[in-house]
Amino acid sequence: MSNPLIIAYTESDLIGKMIFLSLLFLSMISWTILIQKTLAFRLIKSKGHNLIRQFNAIKNQPLSLDLKTESHPFSEIYQHLKEQTLLLLRKNQAGFQKDKPVILSTSDIDLIHSSLSNTIGYHTKSLESYLYILSTVVTLGPFLGLLGTVWGILTTFAAMSTRDSGQTSEAILSGLAMALGTTILGLLVAIPALIAYNYLKNSSRELQMDMQDFASKALGTIEVHYRKVEIT
């Protein structure tokens, strides 16, 4: 049994075929973004969990990890934290005697926290890149389907005004098939795109929370080791 959508496509005119192909193109884009983002998010989450386990194992030396060869949001957050901490420790070392440990002030901790927030914000934007395309497909898909519906009905009424009953019947059926086919295809494009958008948006928020949690724990560990104890 032939697919009704394929029949509707083959029997449609040039404009109808363009609408069908446009909807198929949007569908391919949606599925490509979904697959690529899903694989990327899973990889980042896996590497993030591995880094957290490594960091928990060296809490007594929180700045001892060397992750320059790795490139993912969690490793870059740690590298940024490490670089900022070492920079402030070197600056503060000038004001202390050599036999005394170097410490971080409250303002130093706040500066590192602010810098980490900017880094997490940057990676969050990177995670959510191209998601706007999915939201565009969600809106555009049904409208293209509606355009095909209106065009199909228009061609049907135009065919009804002709005198040749045989050609009229064939043109009417072709117009109705195109109208219904583009409507269905528009929904078939928009619904998965909507699901994909919500899924990826939620996955991005979860990764953002994981990054914030890791940054807070890492900064807290460094604060315990290097922050000045203020005695009141």
N, C-alpha and C positions, 0 to 999 in steps of 0.2 A: 504494500500500500504506500503510495507516494505521500511525502510530507506536504501538508496543506500550505505551509509557509513557503516551501519551494515552488509549489504550483502558483501561489499568489505572486511570487517574485517573477517567475517566467512569463506570466500573463499580464504583468503591469507594463505601463509605458515607461519612457525614459526617466521622467521625473520620479515615478514610483520606484524604479530601480535605484535611483540615486538616494532616495530616502531609505530604502532597505539597506544599501551598502553603508550609508552613514551610520545607521543603527548598529550594524555589525562591527564597524570600526570602533564605535564607542564601547561596545561590549568587549572587544579585544583589549582596548586600553584599560578598562576596569579590571579585567582578569589579570592582566600583566602587572598592574600596580598591586593588586591583592597578593599575588604569589610572591613578587619580589619583596614587598614589605613584610609579609608574614615570615619568610625565610630570614630576612635581615633582623627582625625583632627577636626571633628565636635564638639566633646566633649571638646577638648582643646580650640577651638575658643569660644564656649559658656561660659566656665569657665573664659576665658580671658576677655570677654566682661563684665561679672559680676564683676570681680576684678577691671576693669577700672572704672565702675560705683561706686564701693565702695571707690576707691581711690579719685575720683573726689568729693565725699561727705565729705571727711576729709582732704581737701587740707591745712587747717589751722594747722593740726597736721599730717604731711605726714608720720611720723614714728609710728603711733598709731595702725596700723592694725596688728593683730596677725594671721598669716597664717601657723603656724607650722603644723597644722593638714591636710592642703591641700597639694597635690602633683601633680603639673602640671607646665609646663614651665613658665607661667606668675607668679604664686605664688612663684616659686623658684627664679625668677628674682627679685621680690620685696623683698623677704627674704634676698637675697644676698646684694641688695642695702641697706637694713636696717642695716644688720650686719656690712657692711663695713663703713657706715656712723657713726654708734654708736661707732665703734672701733676708728675711727679717731677723733671723738669728745672727747672720753675719753682720748686719747693721748694728744690732744691739751689743754684739761682742766688743765693739770699740768702747762702749761705756762701762764695761765691767773689768775687774781684775782677772788676770789669767787663771788664778787658782780658784775662781768662783764659776759656777755653772751659768751658762747663758739662758735667759728666760724670755718669755713673751709676755707683753703687757696686755691688759684688757682691750686696749685700742688695736693692738696687733691681731688679736683673735677676731675682733669685729671686722677688721680689714680683710682677713683671710675668708671669713664667712661671706662677706659681700662679693668677694672675687669668685668664690665657688658658686654663688647664686647666679652670677652672670654666665659662668661656664655651663651650668645646668640648663639655663634658659637657652643658650646657643644650641646645645645638643637636642633640646626638646623641639626647637624649630626645625632642626635637621630631620628628626624622626617624623615630624608631621609634614614634611615637604611632599608635594604632589597630591596630598589628600584633597586639596581643593578641586582637583580634576574629578574625583569621585562625586563630590557634592554637585559639580556642574553636570555630570552625566545623569545624576538623579533627577535634576530639573529638566535637562535638555531632552532626555530620552522620551518621556511622555509627550512633550511638545512636538517632537519630530513624528511620533506616532499619530498625534492629533492632526498634524499637517497632512500625513498620508491618508488619514480618514477623510478629511475634508476634500482633498484632491480626488480621492477615489469616488466619493459621492458626486463631486462636480462632473467628473468624466461620465458617471452613470447617467446623470440628468442630461448631459450633452448628447449621449448616445440615444436616449429616449426620444429626442427631438428629430432623429433621422427617420427616413421612410422605410428603409430596408429592414424588415422585421427580423430576418436571420442575423444580419450583422448587429442589429440593435440588441438582440438577446445575448449574443456573445460579448459585446462591449459592456453590457450591464453586469454580467457575471464577472467579467475581468475587473471592472471598477469596484464592485462589492468585495471581491476577493482581496484586492489591494487595500481597500479601506480597513477591512477586518484584520488583514495580515500585518499591516504596519502598526495598528493599535496593539495587537498582541505582542509583537516584537518590541515595541516601545516599552511595554510593561516588563517584558522579560529582560530588557537591558537595565531598566531603572531599579527594579527590586533587588537583584544581586548587588548592584552598586551601592544601594542604601545600606544593605546588610554589611557589605565590605567596609564602607565608611565608618559605621558605628563600631564595628569590630576593631578596626585599626586605630580609631580614635581612643577607644578604651584601652587597647594594648599600649598605646603611646603614653597614656596617663599612668598606667601601671609601671612602665619603665621609668617615667619621670619620678614617681614616688620612690622607686627602688634607688634611683640615683641620689635623691635627696636624703634618703635614709642612710645610704652608704657614706655620703659626704658628712652628714651630721655625726655618725659614729666615728669616722676617721678623724674629724676635727676634734671631737670630744677626747679621743685617745691622745692626740697631740697636745691638747690643752692640759690634760692630766700630767704629761711629762714635762712640759716646758712653761706653763703659765706661772706667773709670779703669785705667790701666796700672800694675800693682803691680810695683815693682822690688825684688827681694830681694837 
